[in-house]
Amino acid sequence: MTTHDGRLKAAFDAGVFVLKLCGDVRLTLCATLDNEAQRLADMPGLRTVIVDLREATNVDSTALGFLAKVALAVKGRLDHPPTIVVDHPDVRRMLDVMGFSRYFTLVHAPIAEPGGLAELPAVQADEEGLQERILEAHRILMRMNEHNREEFQPLVDLLEAQQQRNDS
């Protein structure tokens, strides 16, 4: 694995859940991100969610959709929105354009890395499962704001048409 390959790490301690994305995070990790979002929705004792993007060099739109799903999974359960820590200017610009500041608190500040941060095993998805997750991620992004709806509507239309052909 090169240093540019995407990796996910996570830790949960004293009510604080940290999800760290490293390298080039792409749709191949969306099943793992989806599992974490679902896990957060039911996690007892959860008080704070921090997404650490300081080591992320790129986060594709499918992965961004599942980060948005993380925010939706904990909406109404926490005293404040999840926090995203981001240093890379291109990643920050992408988050700003996509409207993530409505769902997360975006900060450029050092945080202490928690002990017990462990790499998450990649969850494998077959081609059909991967396509369904790509579609779900982009539908989530489209609900975030008008810019995203305009940006991703053609892709969602294409994916839905492919899905209908496959189901026929």
VEXNU-779161 format. One line per 4 residues: number of its first residue (from 1); their letters; for each residue x, y, z of N, C-alpha, C. Coordinates in steps of 0.1 Angstrom, whole numbers. Example, Ala and Ser with C-alpha at 12.3 -4.5 7.8 and 13.67 -1.06 7.14 Angstrom:
1	as	132:-57:78:123:-45:78:132:-33:78; 128:-22:71:137:-11:71:129:0:79
// end
This chain:
1	mtth	8:-12:0:0:0:0:9:12:0; 6:22:-9:14:34:-9:8:44:0; 15:54:3:10:64:13:-2:72:7; -5:71:-6:-16:78:-12:-29:70:-11
5	dgrl	-28:56:-9:-40:48:-8:-48:53:4; -61:52:2:-70:57:13:-71:46:24; -72:52:36:-73:43:48:-83:50:58; -89:43:66:-98:48:76:-94:43:90
9	kaaf	-94:51:100:-91:47:113:-102:53:122; -104:46:133:-115:50:143:-111:47:157; -116:55:166:-115:53:180:-127:59:187; -131:52:198:-142:57:206:-138:56:221
13	dagv	-139:68:228:-134:68:242:-142:79:249; -148:76:260:-154:86:269:-164:94:261; -172:88:252:-182:95:245:-178:102:232; -165:102:230:-159:109:218:-156:98:207
17	fvlk	-162:100:196:-159:91:184:-150:99:174; -139:94:171:-130:100:161:-129:91:149; -132:96:137:-130:89:124:-120:97:117; -109:90:113:-98:96:106:-96:90:92
21	lcgd	-96:99:83:-95:95:69:-81:99:64; -74:90:58:-60:92:54:-58:90:39; -50:98:33:-46:95:19:-58:99:9; -59:91:-1:-69:93:-12:-81:84:-9
25	vrlt	-91:90:-3:-103:83:1:-113:83:-10; -116:71:-15:-125:69:-27:-136:60:-24; -144:58:-35:-156:49:-34:-153:35:-29; -141:30:-30:-137:17:-26:-139:16:-11
29	lcat	-139:27:-4:-140:27:11:-154:30:15; -164:32:6:-177:37:10:-185:26:18; -183:14:16:-190:4:24:-185:5:39; -172:7:41:-167:9:54:-172:22:61
33	ldne	-173:33:53:-178:45:58:-193:43:61; -200:36:53:-214:34:55:-216:26:68; -208:16:71:-209:8:83:-207:17:95; -197:26:94:-194:35:106:-206:45:108
37	aqrl	-212:50:97:-224:59:99:-235:51:106; -238:39:102:-248:31:108:-245:28:122; -232:25:125:-228:22:139:-230:34:148; -227:46:143:-229:59:150:-243:61:154
41	admp	-252:58:145:-266:61:147:-272:54:159; -265:42:163:-270:34:174:-260:34:186; -249:42:185:-239:40:195:-243:46:209; -243:38:219:-247:44:232:-236:52:238
45	glrt	-240:63:245:-230:71:252:-223:81:243; -227:82:230:-220:91:221:-223:106:225; -213:114:226:-214:128:229:-208:137:219; -198:132:212:-190:141:203:-185:132:191
49	vivd	-186:138:179:-181:131:167:-171:141:161; -159:135:158:-148:143:152:-144:135:139; -144:142:128:-138:136:116:-125:143:113; -115:136:113:-101:141:111:-97:139:97
53	lrea	-96:150:89:-92:149:75:-78:155:73; -70:157:84:-57:163:82:-48:155:74; -49:142:73:-40:134:65:-47:130:52; -59:135:49:-66:132:36:-61:141:25
57	tnvd	-57:135:14:-52:143:3:-63:145:-7; -73:136:-7:-85:137:-16:-96:129:-10; -108:134:-11:-120:127:-7:-130:128:-19; -133:116:-25:-142:117:-37:-156:119:-33
61	stal	-165:122:-42:-179:126:-39:-186:114:-32; -183:102:-36:-190:91:-29:-186:91:-14; -174:92:-11:-169:92:3:-175:105:10; -176:116:3:-182:128:9:-197:125:12
65	gfla	-204:118:4:-218:115:7:-219:107:19; -210:98:22:-211:90:34:-206:98:46; -198:108:44:-195:117:56:-207:125:59; -215:129:49:-227:136:52:-237:127:59
69	kval	-237:114:55:-245:104:62:-241:103:77; -229:104:80:-224:104:94:-232:116:102; -232:128:96:-238:139:102:-253:136:104; -259:131:94:-274:128:94:-277:117:105
73	avkg	-267:108:106:-269:97:116:-270:101:130; -263:112:133:-262:117:147:-270:130:150; -276:135:139:-284:147:140:-295:145:151; -295:155:160:-305:155:171:-301:147:183
77	rldh	-290:139:182:-285:131:193:-274:138:201; -267:148:194:-256:155:201:-259:169:204; -252:175:214:-254:189:217:-250:199:206; -240:194:198:-235:203:187:-232:194:175
81	ppti	-231:200:163:-228:192:151:-215:185:152; -213:174:144:-200:168:143:-189:178:138; -177:176:142:-166:185:138:-157:178:127; -154:186:117:-144:181:107:-131:190:109
85	vvdh	-120:183:111:-107:190:112:-100:188:99; -97:199:92:-92:198:78:-80:208:77; -69:204:71:-58:213:69:-56:215:54; -58:205:46:-55:205:31:-64:215:24
89	pdvr	-59:226:18:-67:236:12:-77:231:1; -73:221:-7:-82:216:-17:-93:208:-11; -91:201:0:-101:193:7:-111:203:14; -105:214:20:-114:224:26:-123:231:16
93	rmld	-117:234:5:-125:241:-6:-136:232:-10; -133:219:-12:-144:210:-16:-155:209:-6; -152:209:7:-162:209:18:-170:221:17; -163:233:15:-171:245:15:-180:246:3
97	vmgf	-176:242:-8:-184:242:-20:-196:232:-19; -194:221:-13:-205:211:-11:-214:214:0; -212:225:8:-221:229:18:-220:221:31; -208:216:34:-207:208:47:-207:217:59
101	sryf	-206:230:58:-206:238:70:-220:239:76; -230:235:68:-244:234:74:-246:222:83; -238:212:81:-240:200:88:-228:196:98; -217:203:96:-205:201:105:-199:214:109
105	tlvh	-192:214:120:-183:225:123:-170:222:117; -165:231:108:-153:229:101:-142:237:108; -131:231:112:-120:238:119:-107:234:113; -98:243:115:-84:241:111:-76:243:124
109	apia	-75:233:132:-69:234:145:-63:220:148; -52:221:155:-46:208:160:-56:201:170; -56:188:169:-63:180:179:-54:169:184; -55:165:196:-47:154:201:-53:141:195
113	epgg	-44:133:190:-49:121:184:-52:111:196; -64:105:196:-67:97:207:-60:84:207; -58:78:218:-52:65:219:-62:55:214; -57:44:210:-66:34:205:-72:36:191
117	lael	-66:46:184:-70:48:170:-65:36:162; -75:28:157:-71:16:149:-76:17:135; -69:11:126:-73:11:112:-85:2:111; -95:7:104:-107:-1:102:-105:-11:90
121	pavq	-109:-23:92:-108:-33:80:-118:-28:69; -113:-29:57:-122:-26:46:-133:-35:45; -145:-30:44:-157:-38:41:-159:-40:26; -159:-52:22:-160:-55:8:-175:-54:3
125	adee	-176:-49:-9:-190:-48:-15:-189:-53:-29; -199:-61:-33:-199:-66:-47:-203:-54:-56; -203:-56:-69:-205:-45:-78:-219:-39:-76; -229:-47:-74:-242:-42:-72:-243:-34:-59
129	glqe	-237:-39:-48:-237:-31:-36:-230:-18:-37; -219:-18:-44:-211:-6:-47:-219:4:-54; -226:0:-65:-234:9:-73:-245:15:-64; -251:7:-56:-262:12:-47:-257:22:-37
133	rile	-245:20:-32:-239:29:-23:-235:42:-30; -230:41:-42:-226:53:-49:-239:61:-52; -250:55:-55:-262:62:-57:-267:68:-44; -267:61:-33:-271:66:-20:-263:79:-16
137	ahri	-250:78:-18:-241:89:-14:-244:101:-22; -247:100:-35:-249:112:-43:-263:117:-40; -273:109:-37:-286:114:-33:-285:122:-20; -277:117:-11:-275:125:2:-268:138:-1
141	lmrm	-258:139:-10:-252:151:-13:-262:161:-20; -270:155:-29:-280:164:-35:-290:170:-26; -293:164:-15:-302:170:-5:-295:181:3; -282:182:3:-275:192:11:-277:206:6
145	nehn	-277:208:-7:-279:222:-12:-282:221:-27; -286:233:-33:-290:233:-47:-278:231:-56; -266:236:-52:-254:234:-60:-252:219:-62; -252:212:-52:-250:197:-52:-261:190:-61
149	reef	-273:195:-59:-284:189:-67:-281:191:-82; -277:203:-86:-274:205:-100:-262:197:-105; -252:196:-96:-240:190:-99:-241:175:-101; -249:168:-92:-250:154:-92:-263:148:-99
153	qplv	-272:156:-102:-285:151:-108:-282:142:-121; -273:147:-130:-271:138:-142:-265:124:-138; -256:124:-128:-250:111:-124:-261:103:-118; -269:108:-109:-279:100:-103:-289:95:-113
157	dlle	-293:103:-123:-302:99:-133:-296:87:-141; -283:88:-144:-276:77:-151:-275:65:-143; -272:66:-130:-271:54:-122:-285:48:-120; -295:56:-118:-309:50:-117:-313:43:-130
161	aqqq	-310:49:-141:-313:42:-154:-306:29:-155; -293:28:-151:-285:16:-152:-292:6:-142; -296:10:-131:-302:1:-121:-315:-5:-126; -323:4:-133:-335:-1:-139:-333:-11:-150
165	rnds	-322:-9:-158:-319:-19:-168:-314:-32:-162; -307:-31:-152:-302:-43:-145:-313:-51:-138; -323:-44:-133:-334:-50:-127:-344:-57:-137; -343:-52:-149:-353:-57:-160:-349:-71:-164
// end
